[in-house]
Amino acid sequence: MTNLKHDLRTPLNHIIGYCEMLLEECAGTAPRQLVADLERIHLAGRRLLAVVNDLFDPIKSAAYKANPALIHHEVRTPLNQIIGYAEMLQEEASEQHAEAFADDAGKILQAARKLLQLVVENFGDSAAGLDLAENAVAASTTFLRHDDAGTTLSPLHAVADEQGGSILIVDDDEGNRAMLSRRLQRLGFETTLAENGLAALEKLKTARFDLMLLDIQMPELNGYQVLERLRAGASNIPVIVLSA
């Protein structure tokens, strides 16, 4: 267990360290949005570090042992945000020919993906789906469609035109919503945000969307309940499930 704690903390230290270095270099000179994205990565990294420390605390770890899915929830949200924002920073830096910044952003991304791999390998099914939010914004991603013919797999751009499309993002975490929205907007999509299942159903009453990105673990009305109501209402909107 000591070795595992060390293995998990190593990429986390890389994430936090490179982020702090970039924040120092950018102080007072970089665009506010870039600094804000770095701050989000740093905050998510510190949040992940606290979770890792709790996993190996004799008292605090009891909650995770009693509910393995809690590891999924507590790790998935900040890790998805780190990966998403690091990808955007790397792309933006490359577009502006800021090679050194892009390289450091790439190191943050590499460390986050290494951490993802370690979590999946060591915590099994409780961490399944951690990379779904990252995959959801890739052009070649697949989605779950809940129609009468059963669940089918199709590429993202099969339901949203390559030149754009309207996507409803449903997630109770504000950081996740913001990250996914910006990532998808960079790919040419229009986005609308809903903070929970009830809000999503209300938006579906008044607007048409080509696709919905749906978190499962939410208060008010969780993702499974949203899917049940969509089926009952004979809705055929395609859905990407962000967590399972």
Buried (B, 14 or more C-beta within 10 A) or exposed (E): EEEBEEBBBBBBEBBBBBBEEBBEEBEEEBEEEBBEBBEBBBBBBBBBBEBBBBBBEEEEBEEBEEEEBBBBBBBBBBBBBBBBBBBBBBBBBBEEEBEEBBEBBBBBBBBBBBBBEBBBEBBEEBBBBBBBBBBBBEEEBBBBBBEEEEEEEEEBBBBBEEEBBBBBBBBBBEBBBBBBBBBBEEBEBBBBBBBBBBBBBEBBEEEEBBBBBBBBBBEEBBBBBBBEBBEEEEBEBBBBBBBB
